Amino acid sequence: MAGIPHHVINRASRRAVIFGVDEDYQTFEDLLIAASHDYRMRVLDFVIMPNHFHLILWPDADLQLSRFMQWLTGTQTQRWHAAHGTSGTGPLYQGRFKAIPVQADHHFLTVARYVARNPVLALLVPRIEEWRWSAAWHRCNNCDPFLAQWPVPMPPNWLAIANDPLPEAELTAVREAVALNWPYGDAEWMREMAEQFAIRRALRFPGRPRTRARPRPLVAVAL
């Protein structure tokens, strides 16, 4: 949806390693930069992991996100198979990417911390800025011309904040949003997003009792 930041994630088919050498990472990063220019997509944050990636994107037009991701992952898949001699062996990713709308307030900062901390949680590096294939590394090395300004002010002590572990409740909430492909924000904002995306599943909010409801058909939504 236009005007709303999205946390975008996709994982390798069978969770295989698809970024095994620097050339694999570099190809994806180069394509990410090229796509940001060609599709005028605001890339707010990113991290590339051995078997998946996280992006925070901010589209300003409907269908922009889908077209951006289709080109990015489609082109990367073609080049990956060509480089590894595996053309015709099947898809690189396990399915369509997930795109979770994120409320542009403190919830955005929580998601940005979650994305940045992926290499630390995976024990790849001790600090977020040390992971070469990330927005944090780009910002710390003054080579971030394609990274867009956030929809909320970046705290001046952002590195210190992001390097601190997320509170368990916030970490769980972000992971649940990813698992369910659900909007991430406060209760009222999530209700509004649910209506806009025509989501029919019952949302559970703090303080709201669970009720039995007749099953409703799911509506496929293109984010």
C-alpha positions as CSV (number, residue, x, y, z in Angstrom):
1,M,0.0,0.0,0.0
2,A,1.3,3.4,-0.9
3,G,2.6,5.7,1.8
4,I,3.2,3.0,4.4
5,P,6.6,1.4,5.3
6,H,6.7,-2.3,4.8
7,H,8.9,-4.9,6.4
8,V,9.7,-7.3,3.6
9,I,11.2,-10.8,4.1
10,N,11.8,-13.9,2.0
11,R,13.7,-17.1,2.7
12,A,15.5,-19.6,0.5
13,S,13.7,-22.7,-0.6
14,R,14.3,-25.4,2.0
15,R,16.2,-22.8,4.0
16,A,19.3,-23.5,1.9
17,V,22.2,-21.1,1.9
18,I,21.9,-18.8,-1.1
19,F,24.4,-16.1,0.1
20,G,27.4,-18.3,0.6
21,V,30.2,-16.2,-0.8
22,D,30.8,-12.4,-1.1
23,E,29.8,-12.5,-4.8
24,D,26.3,-13.7,-3.9
25,Y,25.8,-10.9,-1.4
26,Q,27.3,-8.3,-3.7
27,T,25.1,-9.3,-6.6
28,F,21.9,-8.9,-4.4
29,E,23.1,-5.6,-3.0
30,D,23.9,-4.2,-6.4
31,L,20.5,-5.3,-7.7
32,L,18.9,-3.7,-4.6
33,I,20.6,-0.4,-5.4
34,A,19.7,-0.6,-9.1
35,A,16.0,-1.4,-8.3
36,S,15.8,1.4,-5.8
37,H,16.7,3.8,-8.6
38,D,14.8,2.2,-11.4
39,Y,11.6,1.8,-9.4
40,R,12.1,4.9,-7.3
41,M,11.7,2.8,-4.2
42,R,12.7,4.3,-0.8
43,V,14.9,1.7,0.9
44,L,15.0,2.5,4.6
45,D,16.9,-0.4,5.9
46,F,18.1,-3.8,4.9
47,V,20.1,-6.8,6.0
48,I,21.2,-9.8,3.8
49,M,21.6,-13.1,5.7
50,P,22.9,-16.5,4.5
51,N,19.5,-17.9,3.7
52,H,17.1,-14.9,3.8
53,F,16.9,-11.2,3.6
54,H,15.0,-8.4,5.4
55,L,14.1,-5.1,3.7
56,I,12.2,-2.1,5.0
57,L,10.7,-0.3,2.0
58,W,8.5,2.7,1.7
59,P,6.5,2.8,-1.5
60,D,4.7,5.9,-2.6
61,A,2.4,4.3,-5.3
62,D,0.2,1.2,-5.4
63,L,1.8,-1.9,-7.0
64,Q,5.2,-0.3,-6.7
65,L,6.3,-2.7,-4.1
66,S,5.2,-5.8,-6.0
67,R,6.9,-4.7,-9.2
68,F,10.1,-3.8,-7.3
69,M,10.3,-7.1,-5.6
70,Q,9.3,-9.1,-8.7
71,W,12.3,-7.5,-10.6
72,L,14.7,-7.8,-7.7
73,T,14.2,-11.4,-6.8
74,G,13.5,-12.5,-10.4
75,T,16.7,-11.0,-11.6
76,Q,18.7,-12.2,-8.6
77,T,17.4,-15.8,-9.1
78,Q,18.5,-15.8,-12.8
79,R,21.9,-14.5,-12.0
80,W,22.4,-16.9,-9.0
81,H,21.5,-19.9,-11.0
82,A,23.8,-18.8,-13.9
83,A,26.7,-18.2,-11.4
84,H,26.2,-21.5,-9.7
85,G,25.4,-23.6,-12.8
86,T,22.0,-24.6,-11.5
87,S,19.7,-23.2,-14.1
88,G,16.4,-25.2,-14.4
89,T,16.6,-26.7,-10.9
90,G,13.7,-24.8,-9.4
91,P,12.9,-21.7,-7.5
92,L,15.5,-20.0,-5.3
93,Y,13.0,-18.8,-2.7
94,Q,10.4,-20.8,-0.8
95,G,7.5,-18.7,-2.1
96,R,6.2,-15.1,-2.5
97,F,7.8,-12.6,-0.2
98,K,6.0,-11.3,2.9
99,A,5.4,-7.6,3.2
100,I,4.2,-6.5,6.6
101,P,2.9,-2.9,6.9
102,V,4.5,-1.0,9.8
103,Q,3.1,1.9,11.7
104,A,5.4,4.9,11.4
105,D,6.0,5.6,15.0
106,H,7.9,3.7,17.7
107,H,6.8,0.5,16.1
108,F,8.9,1.4,13.1
109,L,12.0,1.8,15.3
110,T,11.3,-1.6,16.9
111,V,11.2,-3.2,13.4
112,A,14.3,-1.4,12.4
113,R,16.1,-2.7,15.5
114,Y,14.8,-6.2,14.7
115,V,16.1,-6.1,11.2
116,A,19.5,-4.6,12.1
117,R,20.0,-7.1,14.9
118,N,19.6,-10.2,12.7
119,P,23.3,-10.9,12.2
120,V,23.9,-10.4,15.9
121,L,21.2,-12.8,16.9
122,A,22.6,-15.3,14.4
123,L,26.1,-14.9,16.1
124,L,27.7,-13.7,12.8
125,V,29.0,-10.5,14.3
126,P,29.0,-8.9,17.8
127,R,27.7,-5.6,16.7
128,I,25.2,-4.6,13.9
129,E,27.6,-2.2,12.1
130,E,30.1,-4.9,11.6
131,W,27.9,-6.9,9.3
132,R,29.0,-5.9,5.8
133,W,25.8,-6.7,4.1
134,S,23.5,-4.3,6.0
135,A,22.3,-0.7,6.1
136,A,24.1,-0.2,9.4
137,W,27.4,-1.0,7.8
138,H,26.6,1.4,4.9
139,R,25.7,4.3,7.2
140,C,28.8,3.8,9.4
141,N,31.1,3.8,6.4
142,N,29.5,6.8,4.7
143,C,28.5,4.9,1.6
144,D,24.7,5.0,1.7
145,P,23.5,7.2,-1.2
146,F,20.6,4.9,-1.9
147,L,19.3,4.7,1.6
148,A,16.3,7.0,2.2
149,Q,15.3,9.1,5.1
150,W,13.1,7.3,7.7
151,P,9.5,8.3,8.3
152,V,10.4,9.0,11.9
153,P,13.6,10.7,13.2
154,M,16.5,8.4,13.6
155,P,17.7,8.8,17.2
156,P,21.2,10.3,17.4
157,N,22.3,7.3,19.5
158,W,20.8,4.8,17.1
159,L,23.7,2.5,17.1
160,A,23.7,2.2,20.9
161,I,19.9,1.6,20.9
162,A,20.0,-1.0,18.0
163,N,22.9,-2.9,19.6
164,D,20.9,-3.4,22.8
165,P,18.7,-6.5,22.7
166,L,15.0,-6.0,22.1
167,P,12.7,-6.6,25.0
168,E,11.3,-10.1,24.8
169,A,7.7,-8.8,24.4
170,E,8.7,-6.6,21.4
171,L,10.8,-9.4,19.8
172,T,7.9,-11.8,20.1
173,A,5.4,-9.3,18.6
174,V,7.6,-8.6,15.6
175,R,8.1,-12.3,15.0
176,E,4.4,-13.0,15.3
177,A,3.7,-10.3,12.7
178,V,6.1,-11.9,10.3
179,A,4.8,-15.4,10.9
180,L,1.2,-14.3,10.3
181,N,2.0,-11.7,7.6
182,W,0.1,-9.2,9.7
183,P,0.4,-5.4,10.1
184,Y,2.6,-4.3,13.0
185,G,1.4,-1.3,15.0
186,D,-1.0,-0.4,17.8
187,A,-4.5,-1.9,18.0
188,E,-6.4,0.9,16.3
189,W,-3.9,1.2,13.5
190,M,-4.0,-2.5,12.9
191,R,-7.8,-2.4,12.7
192,E,-7.6,0.3,10.1
193,M,-5.0,-1.7,8.1
194,A,-7.2,-4.8,8.3
195,E,-10.1,-3.0,6.8
196,Q,-8.0,-1.4,4.1
197,F,-6.5,-4.8,3.1
198,A,-9.8,-6.5,3.5
199,I,-8.4,-9.0,5.9
200,R,-11.2,-11.3,7.2
201,R,-9.4,-13.2,10.0
202,A,-10.3,-12.1,13.5
203,L,-7.6,-10.0,15.1
204,R,-6.9,-10.4,18.8
205,F,-6.1,-7.2,20.7
206,P,-5.0,-6.7,24.3
207,G,-8.0,-6.6,26.6
208,R,-10.4,-7.9,24.0
209,P,-11.9,-11.3,24.9
210,R,-11.7,-14.2,22.5
211,T,-15.1,-14.9,20.8
212,R,-16.2,-17.8,18.7
213,A,-16.9,-16.8,15.2
214,R,-18.0,-18.7,12.2
215,P,-15.2,-19.4,9.7
216,R,-14.9,-16.8,7.1
217,P,-13.1,-17.3,3.7
218,L,-9.7,-15.7,3.5
219,V,-9.1,-13.0,1.0
220,A,-5.9,-13.0,-0.9
221,V,-4.2,-9.6,-0.6
222,A,-1.3,-8.2,-2.7
223,L,0.8,-6.0,-0.4
